[in-house]
Amino acid sequence: MSIEQRVAIITGASRGIGRACAFAFAREVYRTALFARNTTLLAEVAKNLKEMGAQALPIRGDVREPQDISHAVYEVQKHWGRIDVLVNNAGVGYGRTPLMDFPDELWHETIDVNLTGIYYWMKAVLPIMKKQRSGVIINISSGAGKHGIAGFAVYCASKFGVIGLTESVADEVGEFGIKVLALCPGGVDTEMHHRIFPEHEPEGLLRPEEVATKIVSLADPKDRTRTGSSVTLYRRY
Ligand SMILES: NC(=O)c1ccc[n+]([C@@H]2O[C@H](COP(=O)([O-])OP(=O)(O)OC[C@H]3O[C@@H](n4cnc5c(N)ncnc54)[C@H](OP(=O)(O)O)[C@@H]3O)[C@@H](O)[C@H]2O)c1
Protein backbone atom coordinates (compact mmCIF):
# COMPACT_ATOMS: atom_id res chain seq x y z
CA MET A 1 0.00 0.00 0.00
CA SER A 2 1.44 3.40 -0.91
CA ILE A 3 1.40 6.04 1.82
CA GLU A 4 0.15 9.43 0.62
CA GLN A 5 2.84 12.10 0.92
CA ARG A 6 2.09 14.78 3.49
CA VAL A 7 1.53 18.38 2.38
CA ALA A 8 3.03 21.44 4.09
CA ILE A 9 2.30 25.10 3.33
CA ILE A 10 5.08 27.50 4.31
CA THR A 11 4.51 31.25 4.30
CA GLY A 12 7.50 33.52 3.79
CA ALA A 13 9.28 30.71 1.92
CA SER A 14 11.26 33.00 -0.38
CA ARG A 15 14.20 33.42 2.04
CA GLY A 16 15.48 32.99 5.61
CA ILE A 17 13.75 30.54 7.95
CA GLY A 18 10.87 29.85 5.51
CA ARG A 19 13.25 28.90 2.71
CA ALA A 20 15.19 26.59 5.06
CA CYS A 21 11.85 25.02 6.08
CA ALA A 22 10.99 24.28 2.46
CA PHE A 23 14.18 22.21 2.10
CA ALA A 24 13.77 20.54 5.50
CA PHE A 25 10.19 19.43 4.74
CA ALA A 26 11.19 18.28 1.24
CA ARG A 27 13.94 16.12 2.74
CA GLU A 28 11.24 14.45 4.87
CA VAL A 29 9.38 13.77 1.60
CA TYR A 30 6.64 16.32 2.11
CA ARG A 31 5.04 18.11 -0.84
CA THR A 32 5.51 21.82 -0.14
CA ALA A 33 3.49 24.89 -1.12
CA LEU A 34 5.65 28.01 -0.96
CA PHE A 35 3.90 31.34 -0.32
CA ALA A 36 5.48 34.83 -0.48
CA ARG A 37 5.46 37.96 -2.64
CA ASN A 38 8.82 37.67 -4.43
CA THR A 39 8.07 35.37 -7.37
CA THR A 40 11.68 35.26 -8.61
CA LEU A 41 12.98 33.96 -5.27
CA LEU A 42 10.03 31.56 -4.88
CA ALA A 43 10.61 30.12 -8.37
CA GLU A 44 14.28 29.59 -7.51
CA VAL A 45 13.43 27.71 -4.28
CA ALA A 46 10.87 25.58 -6.13
CA LYS A 47 13.38 24.79 -8.90
CA ASN A 48 15.99 23.67 -6.34
CA LEU A 49 13.41 21.48 -4.59
CA LYS A 50 12.33 19.88 -7.85
CA GLU A 51 15.99 19.15 -8.65
CA MET A 52 16.04 17.18 -5.36
CA GLY A 53 13.08 15.19 -6.68
CA ALA A 54 10.55 16.92 -4.39
CA GLN A 55 7.14 18.27 -5.39
CA ALA A 56 6.91 22.02 -4.81
CA LEU A 57 4.26 24.59 -5.65
CA PRO A 58 5.31 28.27 -5.59
CA ILE A 59 2.34 30.61 -5.03
CA ARG A 60 2.65 34.40 -5.07
CA GLY A 61 0.71 36.15 -2.34
CA ASP A 62 0.64 38.68 0.46
CA VAL A 63 -0.45 37.47 3.92
CA ARG A 64 -2.36 40.75 4.37
CA GLU A 65 -4.69 39.84 1.48
CA PRO A 66 -7.34 37.22 2.32
CA GLN A 67 -8.07 36.68 -1.40
CA ASP A 68 -4.39 35.75 -2.02
CA ILE A 69 -4.68 33.21 0.80
CA SER A 70 -7.98 31.74 -0.52
CA HIS A 71 -6.35 31.41 -3.93
CA ALA A 72 -3.33 29.62 -2.42
CA VAL A 73 -5.52 27.20 -0.47
CA TYR A 74 -7.57 26.53 -3.62
CA GLU A 75 -4.36 25.76 -5.59
CA VAL A 76 -3.02 23.40 -2.91
CA GLN A 77 -6.35 21.57 -2.71
CA LYS A 78 -6.55 21.34 -6.51
CA HIS A 79 -3.04 19.88 -6.79
CA TRP A 80 -2.85 17.67 -3.71
CA GLY A 81 -6.29 17.56 -2.05
CA ARG A 82 -5.05 17.85 1.54
CA ILE A 83 -3.18 20.13 3.98
CA ASP A 84 -1.28 18.44 6.79
CA VAL A 85 0.93 21.29 8.01
CA LEU A 86 0.78 25.09 7.91
CA VAL A 87 3.88 27.04 8.95
CA ASN A 88 2.93 30.69 9.53
CA ASN A 89 6.42 32.11 9.16
CA ALA A 90 6.07 35.31 7.06
CA GLY A 91 7.04 38.29 9.15
CA VAL A 92 8.56 41.76 9.26
CA GLY A 93 10.65 43.60 11.83
CA TYR A 94 12.36 46.97 12.09
CA GLY A 95 15.39 48.44 13.83
CA ARG A 96 15.36 49.63 17.43
CA THR A 97 13.01 52.65 17.67
CA PRO A 98 11.45 54.11 20.83
CA LEU A 99 7.65 54.03 20.79
CA MET A 100 7.33 57.81 20.52
CA ASP A 101 9.37 57.82 17.29
CA PHE A 102 7.74 54.74 15.74
CA PRO A 103 5.85 55.62 12.52
CA ASP A 104 2.16 54.75 12.71
CA GLU A 105 2.20 53.14 9.25
CA LEU A 106 4.84 50.65 10.46
CA TRP A 107 2.66 49.76 13.48
CA HIS A 108 -0.10 48.81 11.03
CA GLU A 109 2.26 46.94 8.69
CA THR A 110 3.83 44.96 11.55
CA ILE A 111 0.49 43.95 13.06
CA ASP A 112 -1.05 43.26 9.63
CA VAL A 113 1.78 40.94 8.52
CA ASN A 114 2.88 39.30 11.79
CA LEU A 115 -0.52 38.86 13.43
CA THR A 116 -3.45 39.43 11.04
CA GLY A 117 -1.67 37.34 8.37
CA ILE A 118 -1.65 34.36 10.76
CA TYR A 119 -5.31 34.99 11.66
CA TYR A 120 -6.30 34.92 7.95
CA TRP A 121 -4.20 31.83 7.20
CA MET A 122 -5.59 29.84 10.13
CA LYS A 123 -9.16 30.73 9.12
CA ALA A 124 -8.40 29.54 5.58
CA VAL A 125 -6.97 26.10 6.45
CA LEU A 126 -8.99 25.13 9.54
CA PRO A 127 -12.13 24.06 7.63
CA ILE A 128 -9.97 21.63 5.61
CA MET A 129 -8.08 20.32 8.64
CA LYS A 130 -11.38 19.89 10.53
CA LYS A 131 -12.76 17.78 7.67
CA GLN A 132 -9.55 15.70 7.65
CA ARG A 133 -9.71 15.55 11.46
CA SER A 134 -5.96 16.17 11.49
CA GLY A 135 -3.43 18.93 10.95
CA VAL A 136 -0.59 20.84 12.58
CA ILE A 137 -0.23 24.63 12.56
CA ILE A 138 3.07 26.14 13.66
CA ASN A 139 3.02 29.91 14.19
CA ILE A 140 6.40 31.61 14.31
CA SER A 141 6.53 33.96 17.28
CA SER A 142 9.91 34.90 18.79
CA GLY A 143 11.85 35.25 22.01
CA ALA A 144 10.43 38.79 21.61
CA GLY A 145 6.98 37.20 21.97
CA LYS A 146 7.77 36.37 25.60
CA HIS A 147 9.85 39.32 26.80
CA GLY A 148 9.31 43.00 26.06
CA ILE A 149 12.42 44.80 24.77
CA ALA A 150 13.00 48.57 24.75
CA GLY A 151 12.86 49.86 21.18
CA PHE A 152 10.92 46.82 19.92
CA ALA A 153 7.48 47.44 21.44
CA VAL A 154 5.59 46.97 18.19
CA TYR A 155 7.41 43.82 17.06
CA CYS A 156 7.03 42.41 20.59
CA ALA A 157 3.31 43.27 20.64
CA SER A 158 2.80 41.40 17.36
CA LYS A 159 4.74 38.35 18.59
CA PHE A 160 3.02 38.30 22.03
CA GLY A 161 -0.22 38.38 20.02
CA VAL A 162 0.84 35.28 18.08
CA ILE A 163 1.09 33.36 21.36
CA GLY A 164 -2.40 34.44 22.49
CA LEU A 165 -3.85 33.52 19.12
CA THR A 166 -2.09 30.15 19.19
CA GLU A 167 -3.22 29.21 22.71
CA SER A 168 -6.84 30.22 22.05
CA VAL A 169 -7.19 28.51 18.67
CA ALA A 170 -5.45 25.39 20.00
CA ASP A 171 -8.13 25.23 22.68
CA GLU A 172 -10.88 25.61 20.06
CA VAL A 173 -9.73 22.96 17.59
CA GLY A 174 -8.17 20.24 19.74
CA GLU A 175 -11.34 18.17 19.52
CA PHE A 176 -10.83 17.93 15.72
CA GLY A 177 -7.37 16.37 16.08
CA ILE A 178 -5.64 19.62 15.11
CA LYS A 179 -2.53 20.77 16.95
CA VAL A 180 -1.57 24.47 17.08
CA LEU A 181 1.86 25.52 18.37
CA ALA A 182 3.96 28.66 18.57
CA LEU A 183 7.73 28.56 18.08
CA CYS A 184 9.82 31.26 19.76
CA PRO A 185 13.35 31.28 18.36
CA GLY A 186 16.14 33.51 19.64
CA GLY A 187 18.23 35.41 17.07
CA VAL A 188 18.50 33.64 13.69
CA ASP A 189 21.13 34.30 11.02
CA THR A 190 18.86 35.81 8.33
CA GLU A 191 18.53 39.02 6.32
CA MET A 192 15.91 40.30 8.76
CA HIS A 193 18.17 39.81 11.77
CA HIS A 194 21.20 41.44 10.16
CA ARG A 195 19.11 44.41 9.01
CA ILE A 196 17.87 44.96 12.58
CA PHE A 197 21.12 44.09 14.40
CA PRO A 198 24.02 44.78 11.98
CA GLU A 199 26.44 44.45 14.94
CA HIS A 200 25.59 40.76 15.61
CA GLU A 201 28.06 38.11 14.40
CA PRO A 202 26.49 35.05 12.69
CA GLU A 203 28.36 32.76 15.13
CA GLY A 204 26.15 33.95 18.00
CA LEU A 205 22.93 33.17 16.16
CA LEU A 206 20.81 30.13 15.34
CA ARG A 207 21.13 28.94 11.75
CA PRO A 208 17.87 28.96 9.74
CA GLU A 209 18.42 25.22 9.15
CA GLU A 210 18.37 24.54 12.92
CA VAL A 211 15.04 26.35 13.24
CA ALA A 212 13.70 24.46 10.23
CA THR A 213 14.73 21.11 11.75
CA LYS A 214 12.80 22.01 14.91
CA ILE A 215 9.73 23.00 12.90
CA VAL A 216 9.75 19.72 10.97
CA SER A 217 10.05 17.74 14.22
CA LEU A 218 7.10 19.68 15.74
CA ALA A 219 5.04 18.87 12.62
CA ASP A 220 5.63 15.14 12.99
CA PRO A 221 2.41 13.34 14.00
CA LYS A 222 4.48 11.41 16.57
CA ASP A 223 5.68 14.62 18.27
CA ARG A 224 4.42 14.77 21.89
CA THR A 225 4.45 18.58 22.42
CA ARG A 226 1.12 19.61 23.94
CA THR A 227 -1.12 21.68 21.69
CA GLY A 228 -1.13 25.39 22.52
CA SER A 229 2.50 25.31 23.69
CA SER A 230 5.02 28.04 22.90
CA VAL A 231 8.28 26.26 22.27
CA THR A 232 11.48 28.25 22.82
CA LEU A 233 14.58 27.59 20.78
CA TYR A 234 17.89 29.16 21.70
CA ARG A 235 21.37 28.73 20.36
CA ARG A 236 23.35 25.96 22.03
CA TYR A 237 26.77 27.15 23.18
N1 LIG B 1 15.69 36.24 12.23
C1 LIG B 1 15.45 36.23 13.56
O1 LIG B 1 16.33 36.54 14.37
C2 LIG B 1 14.10 35.81 14.05
C3 LIG B 1 13.98 35.45 15.41
C4 LIG B 1 12.74 35.04 15.90
C5 LIG B 1 11.64 35.02 15.05
N2 LIG B 1 11.78 35.39 13.74
C6 LIG B 1 10.59 35.33 12.89
O2 LIG B 1 10.80 34.33 11.91
C7 LIG B 1 10.05 34.64 10.73
C8 LIG B 1 10.96 34.60 9.51
O3 LIG B 1 11.97 35.58 9.69
P1 LIG B 1 13.34 35.62 8.85
O4 LIG B 1 14.37 36.04 9.79
O5 LIG B 1 13.48 34.39 8.04
O6 LIG B 1 13.00 36.90 7.91
P2 LIG B 1 13.36 37.27 6.41
O7 LIG B 1 14.64 36.65 6.00
O8 LIG B 1 13.20 38.75 6.30
O9 LIG B 1 12.16 36.55 5.60
C9 LIG B 1 10.85 36.99 5.80
C10 LIG B 1 9.92 36.21 4.89
O10 LIG B 1 8.58 36.69 5.10
C11 LIG B 1 8.01 37.01 3.84
N3 LIG B 1 7.05 38.11 3.96
C12 LIG B 1 7.23 39.31 4.54
N4 LIG B 1 6.12 40.05 4.41
C13 LIG B 1 5.22 39.30 3.73
C14 LIG B 1 3.89 39.51 3.28
N5 LIG B 1 3.25 40.66 3.49
N6 LIG B 1 3.26 38.50 2.63
C15 LIG B 1 3.90 37.32 2.39
N7 LIG B 1 5.15 37.06 2.80
C16 LIG B 1 5.81 38.05 3.44
C17 LIG B 1 9.20 37.40 2.95
O11 LIG B 1 8.88 37.13 1.58
P3 LIG B 1 8.56 38.23 0.46
O12 LIG B 1 9.34 39.47 0.80
O13 LIG B 1 9.00 37.54 -0.80
O14 LIG B 1 7.08 38.40 0.52
C18 LIG B 1 10.26 36.40 3.42
O15 LIG B 1 10.12 35.17 2.74
C19 LIG B 1 9.42 36.01 10.99
O16 LIG B 1 8.09 35.84 11.43
C20 LIG B 1 10.28 36.58 12.10
O17 LIG B 1 9.60 37.55 12.86
C21 LIG B 1 12.98 35.76 13.22
The ligand as a Gaussian input file, in Angstrom:
#p B3LYP/6-31G(d) Opt

LIG

0 1
 N       15.686000      36.241000      12.230000
 C       15.450000      36.233000      13.557000
 O       16.331000      36.541000      14.374000
 C       14.098000      35.807000      14.054000
 C       13.982000      35.451000      15.415000
 C       12.738000      35.043000      15.898000
 C       11.635000      35.018000      15.051000
 N       11.781000      35.387000      13.736000
 C       10.594000      35.325000      12.886000
 O       10.796000      34.328000      11.905000
 C       10.050000      34.640000      10.731000
 C       10.960000      34.602000       9.514000
 O       11.966000      35.577000       9.690000
 P       13.336000      35.618000       8.846000
 O       14.370000      36.041000       9.793000
 O       13.480000      34.389000       8.037000
 O       13.000000      36.897000       7.915000
 P       13.365000      37.268000       6.405000
 O       14.636000      36.652000       6.000000
 O       13.204000      38.749000       6.296000
 O       12.158000      36.549000       5.604000
 C       10.848000      36.990000       5.800000
 C        9.918000      36.209000       4.894000
 O        8.582000      36.691000       5.096000
 C        8.010000      37.010000       3.839000
 N        7.052000      38.106000       3.960000
 C        7.232000      39.313000       4.544000
 N        6.121000      40.053000       4.407000
 C        5.220000      39.297000       3.733000
 C        3.893000      39.512000       3.284000
 N        3.250000      40.664000       3.488000
 N        3.260000      38.500000       2.632000
 C        3.897000      37.323000       2.389000
 N        5.151000      37.065000       2.796000
 C        5.808000      38.051000       3.441000
 C        9.198000      37.398000       2.947000
 O        8.882000      37.134000       1.579000
 P        8.557000      38.231000       0.458000
 O        9.338000      39.466000       0.800000
 O        8.995000      37.542000      -0.798000
 O        7.084000      38.403000       0.524000
 C       10.260000      36.402000       3.424000
 O       10.116000      35.168000       2.741000
 C        9.418000      36.010000      10.985000
 O        8.093000      35.838000      11.429000
 C       10.282000      36.583000      12.097000
 O        9.595000      37.554000      12.863000
 C       12.985000      35.764000      13.224000

